[in-house]
């Protein structure tokens, strides 16, 4: 496997962070392979997530929202050929021949038929996709898991060892800053704001405040992960919890890597389904995750110590606010 390409259609930071385990596992298994990432949206690995040192190259075909436009079907192959075709001089023929490069393995990490059909136009030897009940896979097998790594074991007829993100990959400056901001060992973290505005995933702020008050009564310090720009929300929390901490507000550093480093200083974190949840998950700390309309099995971090409260399972409702403060507190 010289070249392995992963395609992701998700646009959020959490969508990219969820791929860390898959990428690291594949990289440790195929140590000599070159890994490429093709995203339908911006490449967070080269942007906001670059401090995590995930070594994967961008495959830039110059097609914005790759896979979401039918006309990409007509140009994807040509764009790839233009990018990767090598020209070589053949002395006997005294001419320039073209050697077509291709991807050894394409891994499609989404299941939209249109996107998969377009992705399939990129020259390749092997193609893995769960779309249309795995009909696009170049190797047929009994793929039953929602875990791509388990399916890829069957697809490649191998055994890929799971490799989790290690905090040692974080630059020391972030770990040092986290220790300065949270020097003790009695912190409980809270993440309550959602990035995706199209789904109502937020648990009531009043619930979070009531829960944090209960936490404080147990001699734990509530730590909130909220952007500095959320001034009204911060003021509302401070009016009820004057001793609550907002560590990111007291640092000149602002990036997901700092959130992960700060999370490593927590005893426990309570969060909704958002990007911060995945940043915390990289620290592999005890986590309580609250889910409403989104799929908890699909989107929850795959870590050692996580407890999931899903309103759809508990109360047969997509309304996350059917989950009570008591439901959460009894898990702490």
C-alpha positions, 0 to 999 in steps of 0.5 A, spaced: 500 500 500 503 506 497 498 511 497 491 510 502 486 516 501 481 517 506 474 521 504 470 525 510 464 529 508 463 532 515 465 539 516 465 540 524 472 539 528 469 533 531 468 529 525 475 530 524 477 528 531 473 522 530 478 520 525 484 520 529 484 513 532 482 510 525 488 514 522 493 512 527 491 505 527 492 505 519 499 508 520 501 504 525 499 498 521 501 500 514 508 504 516 511 505 509 504 508 506 503 515 504 496 517 507 492 522 504 485 526 506 480 528 502 475 533 505 468 536 503 470 541 507 476 545 510 482 540 512 482 541 519 488 537 520 492 542 516 488 548 520 485 548 527 488 541 529 495 541 526 498 542 533 495 534 534 501 532 529 496 527 525 501 526 519 496 526 513 497 530 507 491 534 503 489 531 497 487 538 494 483 537 487 480 544 487 473 542 488 470 545 494 465 541 497 467 535 494 462 530 492 456 534 494 456 537 487 454 532 481 458 536 476 464 533 480 463 526 477 465 529 470 471 532 473 474 528 479 478 523 475 481 528 470 483 533 476 486 527 480 490 525 473 492 532 472 495 532 480 498 525 480 500 524 473 508 523 472 511 525 465 517 520 464 522 520 458 523 514 455 530 514 451 528 508 446 522 512 443 525 518 444 518 521 447 515 523 453 510 518 456 505 518 461 505 514 467 498 514 471 499 514 478 493 512 482 491 510 490 492 503 492 486 504 497 480 509 498 477 509 504 470 512 504 468 514 511 461 516 509 454 513 506 451 518 501 450 515 494 452 521 490 458 522 494 461 515 493 459 515 486 464 521 485 469 519 489 469 512 486 471 516 479 478 517 482 483 512 480 484 506 485 486 499 486 481 498 492 475 501 494 472 501 501 465 504 502 459 502 507 454 506 502 448 502 499 450 496 504 457 496 502 456 494 494 461 499 492 467 495 496 472 492 491 472 486 496 465 482 498 465 480 505 460 480 511 460 487 513 456 488 519 459 493 524 459 500 524 466 500 526 470 502 520 476 498 523 473 492 524 470 492 517 477 494 514 480 488 518 475 483 513 476 487 507 484 487 507 484 480 511 489 483 516 488 484 524 489 492 525 491 494 532 487 499 535 492 505 536 489 511 540 491 518 541 497 519 546 497 526 550 505 525 548 503 527 541 501 534 544 507 539 544 509 541 551 507 548 551 500 546 551 501 541 557 505 546 561 499 552 560 494 547 562 497 546 568 498 553 570 491 554 569 488 548 572 494 547 578 490 542 582 486 536 582 479 537 584 476 539 577 469 537 574 469 540 567 462 542 563 461 543 555 454 546 554 455 550 547 453 546 540 457 548 534 452 545 529 446 550 529 441 546 525 440 541 531 437 542 538 443 539 542 444 543 547 442 541 555 438 547 558 443 552 561 439 552 568 440 544 568 448 545 567 448 551 573 444 546 578 448 540 576 455 545 577 452 547 584 451 540 586 458 539 584 461 545 588 457 542 594 462 536 594 468 540 594 469 540 587 471 546 582 466 547 576 470 548 570 467 551 564 469 550 557 466 556 553 468 561 548 470 568 550 465 571 546 459 568 549 459 574 554 452 573 556 452 566 557 459 567 562 455 572 566 449 568 567 454 562 570 458 567 574 452 570 577 450 563 580 457 560 581 462 566 582 468 561 583 467 557 577 473 557 572 473 559 565 481 557 564 481 559 556 479 566 558 486 567 562 490 564 556 493 567 550 493 560 547 486 559 543 486 552 540 483 545 540 490 542 543 489 547 549 482 544 550 485 537 550 491 539 555 486 542 560 481 536 559 487 532 562 487 536 568 480 534 570 477 528 574 471 528 570 467 532 564 460 532 563 458 535 555 453 535 550 455 532 543 459 537 540 466 539 538 469 540 545 466 533 547 471 530 542 477 534 544 476 532 551 475 525 549 482 525 546 485 526 553 481 519 555 478 522 562 472 519 565 466 522 561 458 523 561 455 525 554 448 527 553 445 526 547 438 528 544 437 528 536 444 525 534 446 518 534 450 516 540 453 510 538 455 513 532 458 520 535 460 518 542 468 518 543 470 511 543 474 511 550 475 507 556 471 511 561 464 514 558 457 514 560 452 516 555 445 519 557 441 518 550 434 521 551 431 517 545 433 511 549 431 513 556 425 517 554 423 515 547 424 523 545 429 527 541 429 532 546 435 532 550 432 536 556 428 530 558 434 528 561 434 531 568 439 533 573 438 527 577 439 523 571 446 526 570 448 527 578 447 519 580 452 517 575 457 522 578 
